[in-house]
Amino acid sequence: MLVLTRKNGETIKIGDDIEITIISAKNDQVKIGINAPKNVEIFRKEIYDQILSENEQASKDISGMLNFFKK
C-alpha cells in the first residue's frame, strides 16, 4: 500500500485519467473529490463488498434453480 500525505486542496493522480483531491480534513474524517471518466465505477469499499456478496448469492441461487430443473 502506498501511503501519501496531502494537505487540503492537494491532488493525487492515478494514471492519466483519475484525480483524487483532498477537499477537507478535520478530526478523523477526510472529504475527497474524485475526477474519473464516466465509465469508471467508484464505490465505497463496504458497498463494493456488499455488491460482490449479493452477486455471489444470486449466482448460487440461479445455479440451484438450474440444477432443480435438470432433474
Stockholm file with secondary structure:
# STOCKHOLM 1.0

chainA/1-71         MLVLTRKNGETIKIGDDIEITIISAKNDQVKIGINAPKNVEIFRKEIYDQILSENEQASKDISGMLNFFKK
#=GR chainA/1-71 SS CCCCCCCTTCEEEETTTEEEEEEEEETTEEEEEEECCTTSCCCCHHHHHHHHHHHHHHHHHHHHHHHHHHC
#=GC SS_cons        CCCCCCCTTCEEEETTTEEEEEEEEETTEEEEEEECCTTSCCCCHHHHHHHHHHHHHHHHHHHHHHHHHHC
//
